[in-house]
């Protein structure tokens, strides 16, 4: 169900990598399902006194659509009292004035989104179609420039919406906002579901609709035995790096052999692909972190990336690093990096 891309050698993509790709934090809105709470990495943008967006699927409001990517997605509503919901975040690097960006996101409408009307106080189905607006700004929830506005998000199944953003200033923040189809008509109750946002990908601005450049194709080699697997995991694992803040894992943009776009750590993804060749082998991953927040963020990134690689959850076990781990045998010395890997035969 992911984006199909043409596979051509990396040297054909010079322009793509002459500018920085801007990765969003938690682009698939992964978190524990909950209502009235924005997912990790995103902050709530909406009117004071109103509830934030919801993390689905969690069995509330009768929203039961499966995620497009990962385990969760976000739902935002507009209301009959004229209020609506939005999500924003500070970008890791500013958009560049004069540079165009390809951006895409999967969106859908839930046919059931039951809550209470803000006007009548009675049960109401927030199931009408809305549109998505993408804003650039310089502060949390800033709306300095409207970068894109979609058509009505009416389908009750996931659909990719692709857009070319043309910022006129070097915006530091991005905002995703649910909006009425006609802001001048009486307000109504509606919803939009969002999942699997792409990075902001620099593209040429010389055409009305700049297209996403092709990506490098990546795949793990065919490994003959456990000895080769052990060597390959050690080689790839030592290249993994954490982000500047330490909480996340450095990400890359590439395509797998089937042409599916991936925006995860390439080395960890390749490790997952290699492990999937040996279904009788499990891997233990012990992850360190100087605080509980950093540790939980890292564990979430490891879990998401291995799932994206198609590795069965029965083949890997994630846990916090322990002091006793220093006495055990790992694929590399314990002082090399802040996470450890050990192969276990079933």
N, C-alpha and C positions, 0 to 999 in steps of 0.2 A: 504493500500500500504506500510505500515511500516514493519520493521523487525519482523518476528515471532520468539518468544523465548519460550523455554520450561519453565513452571512454576514449581519451586520447592522451598521448604522453604529456608529462608535466611541463616540458619546455614550451608547449603551445600556450600555456596559461600565464605568460609573463605579466600581463597587466593586473591579473587577479592578485598576485602576490607582490606587486610593486607598491600597493597600499595595504594598510593593516585591515584584516578582517576583524570585525567587532563582534565578540561573542556575548550573548545575553546570559545572565546568571539564571540557572534553572529554567531553561527554555521550554521544557515540557511540563512545568508546573507540578513537579513531584513533591509530595509531602503526605503526611497522614490525613486521610479524609476528615473534613470538619466543615461545619457551616459557620459563616460570618468570620472567616479568618483567611487572610491572603496567604498563598504558598510561600515557602522560604525563598528569599532573594527578591521578593516583590513587596512593595508597600501599597497601602490602600489610598486610592484617590476618589473621594466622593464627599457628599455633603455631611456636615456634622450632625450627629444624632441618627444617621442611617447606618445600616449594617454593611460590612465589607463583603467582597465576593466569597464564594464557597469552593471548597476542594472536593471534587467528586471522583469516583462514585462511592458514596457512603451510605446510601439508602435513605437519604433525607430529601424532602420536597418532591419525592417520587421521580427523581432523575436517575435513570438506570442505564444510560448509554455507556458501552465499554470504551475505554480510552483508545485513542489512535496510537499513542506511543507511551511506553512505560506503564506505570500503574495508576496514575491520576491525571486529572485535567482540572481546569478552573471554569466556573460558571459565573457570569455577571448578569445583572438584571437592570432594566429601567422600570420606573414605577408610575402609577397613575397620578402621583402628586408632583410630577415634574423632576424627580431626582433619579440619579443613575449611578452606576458603579464603574470604577476604572482601576487599573493596576499600573504602577510605574517602577522604574529603577534607574539608578545612576549607572551610566555606561562605563566599562573599564577604560575606555579611551574615547575622546570626543569624536563625533562625526566631523568630517572635514568639509568646510565650505567649498563649494565648487566640485565636490566629488559626489557622484550618484551611487546609490546603494540598492542592491537587490535584496528584498526582504519577503519572506513568505511565512504563513501560519495556517494551521488547519483549524477550521471553525465549523460549527454546526448549531442547530436549534433543537432544544428538547421540546417534544410535544406535551410533556407534563413538567411543570415547575410550580408546584402548589405552595402558596403561602397565604398571607392576608393582605387585602387591599388597604393601602394607606388612607384611602378616602372613606370607604364604607366600614372598614374593620371586619368585613366578612371574608370567608375563604375565596381566593381568586387564583386562577391559573395564569401564571406569567409566561404564556406560550407564544406570544406574537413575535413576529420577525423584527430584528433590529439591524443596524449597520455597525461596523467597526471603524473607529477613527484612530489614527496613529499621529501623535503629536511629538514635536521636539521642544525642549526647553532647557533652562539653566538651573532648575531647582526641583525639589520633589513636587510632583503634580503640576509642573510648569506647562503652560500651553502657549508657548511663544509662536509656534508655526504649525499649522495643520499640514502634515507631510503626506497623508493619504486618507482616503475615505472609501470603504468598500461599497458594493451594491448591497441589497438586502440579504442578510444571512438567513435564508428561509429553509434550506434542506434539513431534514431530520437525520442526516448522516454526514460523516466527515467529508469536507471538501477543502482542497488547498486553495488559498487566496494569495496570489503573487503580486508584488507591487514594486515600483521603482521609486525610491525616496530621493528627493533632490533638495537637500537642506541649503538654505541661503546663509546660514550661520553655523558655527562649529558647536552644535548642541551637545551638552554633557548628559542630558537625561532623555529618556523615552517614556511615553505614556500610551497605554492601550485603553480605549474607552468605548463603552457601549453607548449608542446614540439612537434616538428616534429616527424613523425613516423620513419624517417631515417634522422638523423642530418647531414649525409654525402651526401645526395641528394640535388638537387636544392631546395631552399625554396619555399613555396607556401602559399596560403591563407586558413586558417582553423579556426575552433572555437570549444570551449568546454563550456558547461553550467554546473554549480555546485550548489547543494542544499543539505541541511540536513546532514551536517557532524556530525559524532559521537564524543564523548569524546575519549581521549586516555585511553584505558582500560588495566590495567596491567594483563598479562596472563603468563602462564608457557612457558618456552622456550625449553621444552624437546621433542618437536615434530616438524617436518618440517613445518607444518601449524597449529600453535596453534589456537584453536577455542575460540570464545567469551564465557565466562562463563554465565550461566543462571542468571536471575535477580529476585529480590524480586517482587512479585505480589502485587499491591496496588489497592484498590477500596474503595470508600466511602460507608458507610453502608446505608441500606434503612431507610429513615427517615419518621416518621409517620405524622408529622404536622409542622407548622411554628415555634412552640416553640422549637421543637427538632432541626429544621434547624438553628434557632438563636443560640442555645447553641453550636451546632457543628461548625458553622462558627467562633464563638468566640474562641473556643478551638483551632482550626487549625490556625486561623489568628494570634494569639499571638505567634505562633511558627515560623512564617516567619522571616527571617533575611536578611538584605542587605549585599552585599559583603564588603570586607575591604575598597575598594575605595569609597563605598557608592552609586555608580551609578547603579549597577546591583542588582539582587536578587540572593541569594544563591541558587545553583542548586543541584539536586540529580539525580541519575540514577536508574530507576526502570522500571517495566513493568505493564501495565494495565491488566485488567481481560482477555482481548482478546489476550494477549501476545505481544502487541505493545510496543516497547522500547520508553521510555520518558526520556528526559534530561532537566527537568524544576524543579522549586520549588515544592516539593511534597505537601506541605501544601496548597499552593494556588491552585494547580491542584485539590486537593481533595475538596476544597471549590467550585471550578467550577463544579465538578461532582455532589456535593450535591445540588447546585442551579439548575442544569438541571432537577432535580426531581420535581421542582416546577415552571413550565413554566409561571404561573401567577404572579410570584414574580420577581421584579427587584432589583438590588443592585447598590448603589452609592458608589464609591471608591474615596476618596479624598487623594491624594498622596503629600507628602511634599518633599522638596529638597533645599539644600543651594545655588544652582545655577540653571540656566535654563538648562545647559547641563545635570546635575544630574537628574533634574526633567524629562526631555524628555526621558532619558535613562530608568528611572524607569517606566514611563508610557508605553514605548514600551515593557518592560519586562512583566508588568502586562497584557497588551493586548495579547501578544503572548502566555502566559501561559494559560490564560482563553480560548483562541481559541483552544489551544492544548487539553484542557479538553473537548472540544466539546460544550462549552457554546455558545448559540446564542448571537450575538452582540446586539440584542434587549433587552437582559436581564441584561446588565451591562453598567454603564456609568462611565467613567474615567475622572477625572479633577484634576487640581492642588488644593492643600489644601489652604483654605482661613482663615483669622483671625476670621471671623464671625463663622467659624465652631466650635469654642470653646463653643458657646452657644447652639449648637444643640445636639441631642441625638444620640449616636453611640453605636456600640456593645461593646466598651470598653472605658475607660477614655481617653481623648485626649492626656494625657502625657505618655501613655503606649508605643506606637510605632509611627513611623513617617508616618503612613497612617491610615485612618479611613474608617469604613464600616457602611453602613446604609441600612436596608431593606426597600423596597418601594413596596406596593401592587399596581398592575395595576388597 
